[in-house]
Amino acid sequence: DESYDPTQYDVISGLARFQHAIEANQDIHDKSKVSYNLSVVVRQFSHDLICTLFADGFRVIISLTNCETARYIEMLTNRHHVLHLAIPKPFCEDVGYNPPVDEDTPFATIWMQPRTKQAADVIYTLAQMDYALRAYVFSDTTSGLLDHLLHRSTQVTLAREFPSPIFSPLAYDIDREQHKRQGMVILDKVLSHLASENESRASSHAFLLTTATSVEVELEKIANHSKLMTEYFWILGERLDMSVSVLLRILSATEERSMMNFGFLRYTPFLNPEDCAEFGFLLPWINVTFTKEIGCNFLDIPDRASAIIQSVLVLYRIYLEYMRVVENPQVVQCDVRPYPVYAHGSMFRSNFLLGMNIRVWETVTFYSLEKLPNRPARFRATARINGSATRALTQFGKFLKHRTMGSGLFANRFWSFHGRMLKLGTVIEDPMVMCNEIREDGMLVNASGMIVDLLDILKERFDFRYEIYSSSDGMYGDMINDIHWNGLIGDLLNKKFDFAAAAITVTKSRSKVVQYLGPFMEEKTSILMVIPTSPWGLFRMLQPFKLDVWLLLATCVILVGCLLYYMNRRSPLSAHNQGSQMERTNDGEVSFSENLWCSIKSFLSQGLEVYPVASSARTILLSFWLLALLTRIFWQADMTAHLTRKSNKLPINSLEELAAQDEIRPLLIKGTATYQMFKDPAAGEAHRRVYQKYVEQHSNVTSLSQAVKMILNNSKYAVIGGHHSLSYATAVHCLELDWVSDDGGNYHLGFAALPGQRYTEAVSLYLSKLKETGVIDRLRNKWWFTMNKCSVHETEYHSLGIQRSAGALIILTAFVALSLLSLLVEMAWNHLARTRKTAPECDQRSAVDEKGDYECQESEVE
């Protein structure tokens, strides 16, 4: 009837192409070479046509009609047990492949369609597989799938089965009828509204449901909006009566169309040769026949026409193998009572179901548009779905899922550059990109660094070649006069590069003009300064203990000496007090000086000459030994840590401190995101004050290497920049520079590309995967710690110099001087004592004999 347009495909001509295959099959199964009247006729439906065909001996009716006509034919064919294959459009409700047969319905039509609910479930499953949380459904109200789709979506939402797709219906009119339908919006207006949406659109998936013979009008209107072709995923949900070759011709009109993310559902098993190769074994005879005759290429055969041709070939085979041996010239008439039935109709029906392998036909195949460089566009199967019961990607779909890290449904989703040469821009900054040779055109020769290693990983994944060029001014990019951009961002906007391969900080202003790839690293603001030089203390060996501790220890030594003297003096068990009862006595035991000297020697872990005998004195001495032991252990451990500890006390510890003082002057690197952040009038108070200090000193720093040289030459400068670059500078100059981190939050680093590029999503996902799996961290460790001269894992021994041991020498010198002074005092004291002792003796002799006095004086003089 009118639901099928014969201008799209002539079924008679199509069957004629396979006439010789039918005849060859007949010769194989009929050794007698007897010809049988196996014929196909095509008629326009009328109410008396079916009964006429019955009377003429036709045993199979295939209907390409609407649902009402198909059900009328069903009534007649079921009554007379004549096989009826119904291929209606649109889909009929509550009927599908292989309806049940029971006592009430001993014979049933075979509906070559899925149930409407199952067809709607296929669309719902596609949305789930492609992770579409929200999708538009365009409908001209001719499809019955929309109601089931919305009902399923509502049920899932009420059951709180998340995440699940939500569908937004958009009814449209496309001027196919003479009079405009009420309540319908022209498709042009709907598409224009979607194309004008900003970045925060609600959905990027669109299903087109229409039973029109051709969707060429809809596709032409969609193609008028470039944004809809590049940013949306389009799926045709209804059965197509136009050939796929015509669809390809429409989509191949322009390069932009051929790159659309576009797909449709096919309700018959085969379309391409790879379909026959993948699951043709399930339909072996059909596979062999079509592979031999047309190379298993159904691009010129629409969906329902393909179902007719495959059904006719199976019917012929069934008749020749099973039915002709039992066939008799039976006449079936509609006006005879009781109604006559075709005696072998049930057998014909059951054999057809077996020959067609209906379970294969219940599976719907999703075909996606694929356009490779220098090759024509084509459709390839990526998924096979049986309602909501089973779903599986094809081999090609699994390949796409792995390479695109997406659903695997759309073949035009970017997954490779296919060997393309890319021109990439970067900024030379250690250790991201390092190069010693730059050509006149800015190309880097033999570049190395973390970014180069990362590009090599991307090259292996996405199959491209690349050349790296330096930015025109060596900067990352800053906005000039709120209009133009300089640096790498400006070069990218001027299309000098395919994308910018540098560690570019994600900022709000940059995000308005470029699209980021990644991010692949986190960043934060830090401050780089020169480590203040502090002279080494001569008495640093005493620094583990504070002055009050040393005084306390000295007091303990004196106190213990006094206690020992007192205990030895008063204890009845001391050697001195026992007197003759002890074999050995020592007067030094009760000498204050000897007891004090015993306390000092104990503290210094030296041997004692006099040991107390009394238990009370020994108890005090034992406890003091324990104190001396613990003190020595603590001092030795603390001294070791004190001598090896690296304590760099920087003059500035935060951004607020830098803003509040005037001694240290800030340096900002032009063209960086840090520079933009401090330059922003809406920045915080500390940022504005630091930027004002920077402006007042009229410095012009455009690279990190320049800034590092400035602070090494003048310690009154401090560089403010990204943590990664400043930490690398610290690793290179670890004995001279150090950094402090600002707690102002983290930022993202990534590559940058022009908006609307197809590869941005795939490259961003892969960069994020590299970050999650630790590849980025390993690259960072490789380049950051290569130049670290101050590793905490060093095994080389560093001996102490004269400066670090000078304190001990000074103390030794002081005590030597003190001992010499003591010697002089002892000699003087001894001389004075002898003089005083000799004088009284001379006085006595002079009283007896003056001559003797003279001799005494003379002897004293001598």
FENUR-V989015 format. One record per residue. N is the residue number from 1. SS is DSSP state (H for helix, E for strand, L for the rest). PSI is psi in degrees with one decimal (NA if undefined). BURIAL is 1 if it has 16 or more other ideal C-beta (glycine too) atoms within 10 Angstrom, else 0. Layout:
BEGIN
{{N/SS/PSI/BURIAL} {N/SS/PSI/BURIAL}}
END
This chain:
BEGIN
{{1/L/-162.1/0} {2/L/-8.1/0} {3/L/-11.8/1} {4/L/131.9/1} {5/L/107.4/0} {6/L/-14.9/0} {7/L/-22.4/0} {8/L/-37.1/1} {9/L/129.2/1} {10/L/110.5/0} {11/H/-40.2/1} {12/H/-47.0/0} {13/H/-36.4/0} {14/H/-41.4/1} {15/H/-30.0/1} {16/H/-29.0/0} {17/L/-25.0/0} {18/L/12.0/1} {19/H/-43.1/0} {20/H/-30.4/0} {21/H/-37.6/1} {22/H/-44.1/1} {23/H/-40.0/0} {24/H/-39.8/0} {25/H/-35.4/1} {26/H/-40.9/1} {27/H/-36.6/0} {28/H/-38.9/0} {29/H/-5.7/0} {30/L/95.9/0} {31/L/-20.5/0} {32/L/-5.4/0} {33/L/27.7/0} {34/L/131.5/0} {35/L/138.3/0} {36/L/152.6/0} {37/L/78.0/0} {38/L/103.1/1} {39/L/156.9/0} {40/L/132.0/1} {41/L/150.8/0} {42/L/125.4/0} {43/L/147.7/0} {44/L/135.9/0} {45/L/140.4/1} {46/L/164.5/0} {47/L/-29.1/0} {48/L/1.4/0} {49/H/-39.4/0} {50/H/-46.5/1} {51/H/-34.3/0} {52/H/-41.7/0} {53/H/-36.4/1} {54/H/-46.0/1} {55/H/-28.4/0} {56/L/-0.9/0} {57/L/10.8/0} {58/L/134.6/0} {59/L/-5.9/1} {60/E/134.3/1} {61/E/124.7/1} {62/E/121.0/1} {63/E/128.7/1} {64/L/80.4/1} {65/L/-177.3/1} {66/L/178.6/1} {67/H/-40.0/1} {68/H/-44.4/0} {69/H/-41.9/1} {70/H/-38.0/1} {71/H/-31.6/1} {72/H/-44.4/0} {73/H/-36.0/1} {74/H/-41.0/1} {75/H/-43.6/0} {76/H/-45.0/1} {77/H/-37.9/1} {78/H/-35.3/1} {79/H/-33.5/0} {80/H/7.7/1} {81/L/39.3/1} {82/L/131.3/1} {83/E/128.4/1} {84/E/121.1/1} {85/E/111.4/1} {86/E/125.2/1} {87/L/74.7/1} {88/L/166.0/1} {89/L/125.2/1} {90/L/179.6/1} {91/L/142.4/1} {92/L/146.2/1} {93/L/142.6/0} {94/L/20.6/0} {95/L/152.4/1} {96/L/-166.5/1} {97/L/137.4/1} {98/L/63.7/0} {99/L/152.8/0} {100/L/148.5/0} {101/L/128.7/0} {102/L/-168.5/0} {103/L/-36.3/0} {104/L/-30.4/0} {105/L/81.2/0} {106/L/-17.3/0} {107/L/141.3/1} {108/L/150.2/1} {109/L/144.3/1} {110/E/112.2/1} {111/E/115.3/1} {112/L/60.6/1} {113/L/154.6/1} {114/L/159.7/1} {115/L/150.6/1} {116/H/-40.0/1} {117/H/-39.0/1} {118/H/-38.7/1} {119/H/-39.0/1} {120/H/-36.1/1} {121/H/-33.0/1} {122/H/-44.9/1} {123/H/-42.5/1} {124/H/-42.0/1} {125/H/-39.3/1} {126/H/-42.4/1} {127/H/-39.0/1} {128/H/-43.8/1} {129/H/-32.5/1} {130/L/13.2/1} {131/L/39.8/0} {132/L/104.1/1} {133/L/-24.7/0} {134/E/139.5/0} {135/E/145.0/1} {136/E/143.3/1} {137/E/106.5/1} {138/E/128.0/1} {139/E/137.5/1} {140/L/19.0/1} {141/L/8.8/1} {142/L/-12.5/0} {143/L/140.8/1} {144/L/1.7/1} {145/H/-25.8/1} {146/H/-43.1/1} {147/H/-43.6/0} {148/H/-37.3/1} {149/H/-44.5/1} {150/H/-36.2/1} {151/H/-42.5/0} {152/H/-43.0/1} {153/H/-39.7/1} {154/H/-42.1/0} {155/H/-45.0/0} {156/H/-39.5/1} {157/H/-43.2/0} {158/H/-32.1/0} {159/L/-1.9/0} {160/L/41.0/0} {161/L/89.6/0} {162/L/150.5/0} {163/L/140.9/0} {164/L/146.8/1} {165/L/145.9/1} {166/E/133.1/1} {167/E/133.8/1} {168/E/109.4/0} {169/E/140.9/1} {170/E/102.3/1} {171/E/137.9/1} {172/E/159.8/1} {173/E/141.7/1} {174/L/22.0/1} {175/L/34.3/0} {176/L/-23.7/0} {177/L/160.5/0} {178/L/-36.8/0} {179/L/139.9/0} {180/L/135.3/0} {181/L/145.1/0} {182/L/142.1/0} {183/L/8.3/0} {184/L/144.9/0} {185/E/137.3/0} {186/E/137.8/0} {187/H/-34.9/1} {188/H/-40.5/0} {189/H/-40.5/0} {190/H/-45.0/1} {191/H/-38.3/1} {192/H/-36.8/0} {193/H/-42.9/0} {194/H/-39.1/1} {195/H/-22.4/1} {196/L/-0.8/0} {197/L/150.4/0} {198/L/-167.8/0} {199/L/-27.5/0} {200/L/45.6/0} {201/L/154.9/0} {202/L/-25.5/0} {203/L/159.5/1} {204/L/12.4/0} {205/E/140.4/1} {206/E/126.0/1} {207/E/133.1/1} {208/E/115.4/1} {209/E/109.1/1} {210/L/143.9/1} {211/L/10.3/1} {212/L/149.6/1} {213/L/-41.4/1} {214/L/141.4/1} {215/L/19.6/1} {216/H/-37.9/0} {217/H/-44.8/0} {218/H/-43.9/1} {219/H/-37.6/1} {220/H/-38.3/0} {221/H/-37.0/1} {222/H/-37.9/1} {223/H/-15.2/1} {224/L/-9.2/0} {225/L/106.6/1} {226/H/-38.0/0} {227/H/-38.3/0} {228/H/-30.3/1} {229/H/-35.7/1} {230/H/-27.4/0} {231/H/-7.5/1} {232/L/154.2/1} {233/E/118.0/1} {234/E/135.1/1} {235/E/127.9/1} {236/E/119.8/1} {237/L/-27.6/1} {238/L/169.4/1} {239/L/134.8/1} {240/L/132.3/1} {241/L/2.3/1} {242/L/148.0/1} {243/L/153.8/1} {244/H/-29.8/1} {245/H/-37.8/0} {246/H/-41.0/1} {247/H/-41.3/1} {248/H/-36.8/1} {249/H/-38.6/0} {250/H/-43.4/0} {251/H/-16.5/1} {252/L/7.5/0} {253/L/-36.1/0} {254/L/159.8/0} {255/H/-36.8/0} {256/H/-38.5/0} {257/H/-42.6/1} {258/H/-15.9/1} {259/L/7.8/1} {260/L/150.1/1} {261/E/94.0/1} {262/E/143.0/1} {263/E/165.6/1} {264/E/164.8/1} {265/E/132.7/1} {266/E/127.9/1} {267/L/5.6/1} {268/L/155.7/1} {269/L/-37.4/1} {270/L/148.8/1} {271/L/-47.8/1} {272/L/161.2/1} {273/H/-33.2/1} {274/H/-22.2/1} {275/H/-43.4/1} {276/H/-37.5/1} {277/H/-31.0/0} {278/H/-44.1/0} {279/H/24.5/1} {280/H/-19.3/1} {281/H/-19.5/0} {282/H/-23.6/0} {283/H/70.1/1} {284/H/-43.7/0} {285/H/-42.6/0} {286/H/-41.7/1} {287/H/-47.9/1} {288/H/-43.9/0} {289/H/-49.7/1} {290/H/-33.0/1} {291/H/-38.8/1} {292/H/-39.6/0} {293/H/-44.7/0} {294/H/13.2/1} {295/L/24.2/0} {296/L/41.0/1} {297/L/108.6/1} {298/L/22.0/1} {299/L/-29.9/0} {300/L/-1.7/0} {301/L/117.8/1} {302/L/170.6/1} {303/H/-55.5/1} {304/H/-33.6/1} {305/H/-37.6/1} {306/H/-39.1/1} {307/H/-38.5/1} {308/H/-50.2/1} {309/H/-44.7/1} {310/H/-37.8/1} {311/H/-41.5/1} {312/H/-43.1/1} {313/H/-40.4/1} {314/H/-38.7/1} {315/H/-44.8/1} {316/H/-44.1/1} {317/H/-41.2/1} {318/H/-41.6/1} {319/H/-45.4/1} {320/H/-33.0/1} {321/H/-32.7/0} {322/H/-39.2/1} {323/H/-32.9/0} {324/L/-23.8/0} {325/L/-20.6/0} {326/L/-1.0/0} {327/L/141.7/0} {328/L/153.1/0} {329/L/69.0/0} {330/L/137.3/0} {331/L/129.1/0} {332/L/119.0/1} {333/L/140.6/0} {334/L/-26.3/0} {335/L/12.1/0} {336/L/136.9/0} {337/L/138.5/0} {338/L/162.1/0} {339/L/125.9/0} {340/L/147.9/1} {341/L/150.9/1} {342/L/119.8/1} {343/L/-33.5/0} {344/L/18.4/1} {345/H/-43.4/1} {346/H/-38.7/0} {347/H/-42.5/1} {348/H/-43.1/1} {349/H/-48.0/1} {350/H/-38.8/0} {351/H/-35.0/1} {352/H/-41.8/1} {353/H/-38.0/0} {354/H/-42.3/0} {355/H/-31.8/1} {356/H/-15.6/1} {357/L/69.9/0} {358/H/-29.2/0} {359/H/-30.8/0} {360/H/-38.9/1} {361/H/-23.1/1} {362/L/-14.9/1} {363/L/128.3/1} {364/E/137.9/1} {365/E/134.4/1} {366/E/125.5/1} {367/E/134.2/1} {368/E/145.0/1} {369/E/134.9/1} {370/E/129.2/1} {371/L/110.7/1} {372/L/154.6/0} {373/L/135.9/0} {374/L/24.3/0} {375/L/151.0/0} {376/L/155.1/0} {377/L/150.8/1} {378/E/165.4/1} {379/E/137.5/1} {380/E/142.9/1} {381/E/129.8/1} {382/E/-19.1/1} {383/E/149.7/1} {384/E/128.0/1} {385/E/135.1/1} {386/E/83.7/1} {387/L/-135.1/1} {388/L/5.8/0} {389/L/-56.3/0} {390/E/149.3/0} {391/E/140.3/1} {392/E/141.4/0} {393/E/147.0/1} {394/L/176.6/1} {395/H/-40.6/0} {396/H/-37.9/1} {397/H/-39.0/1} {398/H/-37.9/0} {399/H/-44.2/0} {400/H/-39.4/1} {401/H/-39.7/1} {402/H/-42.9/0} {403/H/-35.9/1} {404/H/-13.6/1} {405/L/27.9/1} {406/L/-147.8/1} {407/L/-26.3/1} {408/L/6.5/1} {409/L/-39.6/1} {410/L/120.8/1} {411/L/-23.2/1} {412/L/2.0/1} {413/L/134.3/1} {414/L/135.4/1} {415/L/-8.1/1} {416/L/148.7/1} {417/L/-7.3/1} {418/L/48.3/0} {419/L/13.4/0} {420/E/144.3/0} {421/E/121.8/0} {422/E/140.8/1} {423/E/113.8/0} {424/E/142.1/1} {425/E/150.7/1} {426/E/176.1/1} {427/L/127.7/1} {428/L/112.8/1} {429/E/120.8/1} {430/L/139.1/1} {431/L/14.2/1} {432/L/-55.4/1} {433/E/125.1/1} {434/E/137.0/1} {435/L/138.5/1} {436/L/-10.4/0} {437/E/122.8/0} {438/E/126.4/0} {439/L/171.1/0} {440/L/-31.9/0} {441/L/4.2/0} {442/L/0.0/0} {443/E/135.5/0} {444/E/134.4/1} {445/E/126.4/0} {446/L/47.8/0} {447/L/154.2/1} {448/E/172.6/0} {449/L/176.6/1} {450/H/-41.5/1} {451/H/-39.4/1} {452/H/-41.9/1} {453/H/-40.1/0} {454/H/-38.8/1} {455/H/-35.8/1} {456/H/-36.8/0} {457/H/-43.2/0} {458/H/-35.4/1} {459/H/-41.0/0} {460/H/-33.4/0} {461/H/-43.7/1} {462/H/7.5/1} {463/L/70.6/0} {464/E/163.0/1} {465/E/157.0/0} {466/E/155.9/1} {467/E/138.0/0} {468/E/132.5/1} {469/E/145.3/1} {470/E/150.5/1} {471/L/157.6/1} {472/L/-33.7/0} {473/L/8.1/1} {474/L/7.4/1} {475/L/163.5/1} {476/L/-39.4/1} {477/L/128.7/1} {478/L/150.4/1} {479/E/132.5/1} {480/E/123.7/0} {481/L/29.1/0} {482/L/20.3/0} {483/L/-59.9/0} {484/E/160.6/0} {485/E/143.6/1} {486/L/-171.6/1} {487/H/-155.3/1} {488/H/-37.6/1} {489/H/-42.3/1} {490/H/-41.7/1} {491/H/-39.1/1} {492/H/-42.6/1} {493/H/-28.2/1} {494/L/6.9/0} {495/L/34.9/0} {496/L/-23.5/1} {497/L/158.5/1} {498/L/-43.5/1} {499/E/164.2/1} {500/E/117.1/1} {501/E/81.5/1} {502/E/163.7/1} {503/E/80.1/1} {504/E/126.7/1} {505/E/134.2/1} {506/L/118.7/1} {507/L/162.4/1} {508/H/-42.4/0} {509/H/-39.2/0} {510/H/-35.7/1} {511/H/-19.0/0} {512/L/-20.6/0} {513/L/-19.8/1} {514/L/165.6/1} {515/E/129.0/1} {516/E/147.7/1} {517/E/116.5/1} {518/E/-140.7/1} {519/E/162.7/1} {520/E/-4.8/1} {521/E/158.4/1} {522/E/148.7/0} {523/E/153.4/1} {524/E/162.6/0} {525/E/137.2/1} {526/E/167.6/1} {527/E/126.2/1} {528/E/129.3/1} {529/E/163.6/1} {530/E/137.0/1} {531/L/123.2/1} {532/L/138.0/0} {533/L/121.1/0} {534/L/128.7/0} {535/L/145.4/0} {536/L/124.0/0} {537/L/132.4/0} {538/L/-30.2/1} {539/L/39.0/0} {540/H/-21.9/1} {541/H/-20.1/1} {542/H/-6.4/1} {543/L/-24.1/0} {544/L/-31.9/1} {545/L/137.0/1} {546/L/170.7/0} {547/H/-40.0/0} {548/H/-29.9/0} {549/H/-43.6/0} {550/H/-41.2/0} {551/H/-38.8/0} {552/H/-40.7/0} {553/H/-40.7/0} {554/H/-40.0/0} {555/H/-39.2/0} {556/H/-38.3/1} {557/H/-46.5/1} {558/H/-42.0/0} {559/H/-41.2/0} {560/H/-40.0/1} {561/H/-41.0/1} {562/H/-42.2/0} {563/H/-39.8/1} {564/H/-44.1/1} {565/H/-43.9/1} {566/H/-45.0/1} {567/H/-44.1/1} {568/H/-29.4/1} {569/H/-36.1/1} {570/H/-23.9/0} {571/L/130.3/1} {572/L/-14.2/0} {573/L/2.0/0} {574/L/155.2/1} {575/H/-36.5/1} {576/H/-44.0/1} {577/H/-25.1/1} {578/H/-20.0/0} {579/H/-121.1/0} {580/H/-13.0/0} {581/H/-23.8/0} {582/L/136.5/0} {583/L/-33.6/0} {584/L/129.8/0} {585/L/154.2/1} {586/L/116.6/1} {587/H/-21.3/0} {588/H/-16.3/1} {589/H/-29.2/1} {590/H/15.7/1} {591/L/129.4/1} {592/H/-42.0/0} {593/H/-39.0/0} {594/H/-38.2/1} {595/H/-39.1/1} {596/H/-40.9/1} {597/H/-35.0/1} {598/H/-40.2/1} {599/H/-41.1/1} {600/H/-44.7/0} {601/H/-35.9/0} {602/H/-40.7/1} {603/H/-34.1/1} {604/L/11.7/0} {605/L/41.5/0} {606/L/158.8/0} {607/L/150.9/0} {608/L/146.5/0} {609/L/-31.7/0} {610/L/124.2/1} {611/L/131.6/0} {612/L/149.2/1} {613/L/-35.1/1} {614/L/139.1/1} {615/H/-34.0/0} {616/H/-43.1/1} {617/H/-37.7/1} {618/H/-36.0/0} {619/H/-45.3/0} {620/H/-44.4/1} {621/H/-37.4/1} {622/H/-44.4/0} {623/H/-34.7/0} {624/H/-36.5/1} {625/H/-41.1/0} {626/H/-43.0/0} {627/H/-43.9/1} {628/H/-38.4/1} {629/H/-48.0/0} {630/H/-40.8/0} {631/H/-41.9/0} {632/H/-42.0/0} {633/H/-47.4/0} {634/H/-43.0/0} {635/H/-41.6/1} {636/H/-44.2/0} {637/H/-44.8/0} {638/H/-35.1/0} {639/H/-41.3/1} {640/H/-46.6/0} {641/H/-36.1/0} {642/H/-38.2/0} {643/H/-26.8/0} {644/H/-11.1/0} {645/L/135.6/0} {646/L/105.2/0} {647/L/97.8/0} {648/L/106.4/0} {649/L/108.9/0} {650/L/152.5/1} {651/L/-21.9/1} {652/L/133.7/1} {653/L/-1.9/0} {654/L/166.1/0} {655/H/-35.2/1} {656/H/-39.5/0} {657/H/-38.4/0} {658/H/-37.5/1} {659/H/-25.9/1} {660/H/-8.9/0} {661/L/168.4/0} {662/L/-2.3/0} {663/L/-46.4/0} {664/L/127.0/1} {665/E/132.2/1} {666/E/148.4/1} {667/E/128.7/1} {668/E/142.3/1} {669/L/117.4/1} {670/L/145.8/1} {671/L/-4.8/1} {672/L/163.6/1} {673/H/-31.8/1} {674/H/-41.3/1} {675/H/-43.9/1} {676/H/-38.4/1} {677/H/-42.1/1} {678/H/-27.4/1} {679/H/-22.2/1} {680/L/124.5/0} {681/L/-23.3/0} {682/L/6.9/0} {683/L/170.1/1} {684/L/172.8/0} {685/H/-45.1/0} {686/H/-39.8/1} {687/H/-42.9/1} {688/H/-38.1/1} {689/H/-39.2/1} {690/H/-41.9/1} {691/H/-36.1/1} {692/H/-41.4/0} {693/H/-38.5/1} {694/H/-41.9/1} {695/H/-38.2/0} {696/H/-26.2/0} {697/L/-4.7/0} {698/L/42.4/0} {699/L/149.9/1} {700/L/87.5/0} {701/L/124.5/1} {702/L/-1.7/1} {703/L/157.6/1} {704/H/-38.0/1} {705/H/-38.9/0} {706/H/-41.0/0} {707/H/-39.8/1} {708/H/-41.1/1} {709/H/-38.3/0} {710/H/-44.3/1} {711/H/-25.7/1} {712/H/-32.3/0} {713/H/-24.8/0} {714/L/108.3/0} {715/L/-1.1/1} {716/L/4.6/0} {717/E/153.8/1} {718/E/128.5/1} {719/E/131.5/1} {720/E/124.2/1} {721/E/-165.4/1} {722/E/146.0/1} {723/H/-39.6/1} {724/H/-45.9/1} {725/H/-38.0/1} {726/H/-34.6/1} {727/H/-32.6/1} {728/H/-41.4/1} {729/H/-35.4/1} {730/H/-39.0/1} {731/H/-36.1/1} {732/H/-40.2/1} {733/L/52.5/1} {734/L/-21.7/1} {735/L/-8.8/0} {736/L/-30.1/0} {737/E/154.6/1} {738/E/163.3/1} {739/E/158.2/1} {740/E/144.9/1} {741/E/143.6/0} {742/E/138.2/1} {743/E/38.2/0} {744/E/3.2/0} {745/E/166.2/0} {746/E/154.4/0} {747/E/165.2/1} {748/E/147.2/0} {749/E/138.9/1} {750/E/175.1/1} {751/E/172.2/1} {752/E/143.2/1} {753/E/165.9/1} {754/L/147.7/1} {755/L/148.1/0} {756/L/7.6/0} {757/L/140.7/0} {758/L/-28.3/0} {759/L/-6.2/1} {760/H/-43.4/1} {761/H/-46.4/1} {762/H/-44.2/1} {763/H/-39.4/1} {764/H/-43.4/1} {765/H/-40.0/0} {766/H/-38.7/1} {767/H/-40.6/1} {768/H/-37.1/1} {769/H/-41.1/0} {770/H/-36.2/1} {771/H/-44.0/1} {772/H/-34.5/0} {773/L/1.5/0} {774/L/4.0/0} {775/H/-41.0/1} {776/H/-41.1/1} {777/H/-38.9/0} {778/H/-38.5/0} {779/H/-40.1/1} {780/H/-44.7/1} {781/H/-35.6/0} {782/H/-44.6/0} {783/H/-28.8/1} {784/H/-38.6/1} {785/L/1.9/0} {786/L/-38.4/0} {787/L/9.1/0} {788/L/113.8/1} {789/L/-5.9/0} {790/L/44.1/0} {791/L/139.8/0} {792/L/-6.7/0} {793/L/14.9/0} {794/L/140.7/0} {795/L/-5.1/0} {796/L/135.5/0} {797/L/134.0/0} {798/L/110.9/0} {799/L/153.8/0} {800/L/138.2/0} {801/L/-179.1/0} {802/L/-30.7/0} {803/L/-40.6/0} {804/L/-24.0/0} {805/L/7.4/0} {806/H/-31.8/1} {807/H/-44.7/1} {808/H/-38.8/0} {809/H/-37.7/0} {810/H/-42.4/0} {811/H/-43.3/0} {812/H/-44.4/0} {813/H/-41.3/0} {814/H/-43.4/0} {815/H/-33.5/0} {816/H/-44.4/0} {817/H/-39.3/0} {818/H/-37.7/0} {819/H/-39.4/0} {820/H/-41.3/0} {821/H/-39.8/0} {822/H/-39.1/0} {823/H/-45.6/0} {824/H/-41.6/0} {825/H/-41.0/0} {826/H/-43.4/0} {827/H/-43.8/0} {828/H/-42.4/0} {829/H/-41.3/0} {830/H/-43.2/0} {831/H/-43.6/0} {832/H/-38.8/0} {833/H/-43.4/0} {834/H/-38.2/0} {835/H/-43.6/0} {836/H/-31.1/0} {837/H/-35.1/0} {838/H/-33.9/0} {839/H/-46.9/0} {840/H/-36.1/0} {841/H/-38.6/0} {842/H/-35.1/1} {843/H/-37.8/0} {844/H/-41.9/0} {845/H/-34.6/1} {846/H/-27.2/0} {847/H/-23.6/0} {848/H/-46.2/0} {849/L/118.6/0} {850/H/-31.3/0} {851/H/-40.5/0} {852/H/-37.0/0} {853/H/-39.0/1} {854/H/-40.7/0} {855/H/-36.6/0} {856/H/-44.1/1} {857/H/-39.2/0} {858/H/-41.8/0} {859/H/-36.7/0} {860/H/-37.2/0} {861/H/-42.1/0} {862/L/NA/0}}
END
